[in-house]
């Protein structure tokens, strides 16, 4: 359990450091990551729709 807390603390410290040293880079990475996540979600839902369409 303490390993999870330590990993979470390292991630939070890293993101905090990144935010103070390069806020525009962090914002760009977050925007890019959100765009990629949205694209993957769209592909997943289209595949599910095609799958159920093929069943009918």
Secondary structure by P-SEA (a helix, b strand, c coil): caaaaaaaaaaaaaaaaaaaacaaaaaaaaaaaaaaaaaaaaaaaaaaaaaaaaac
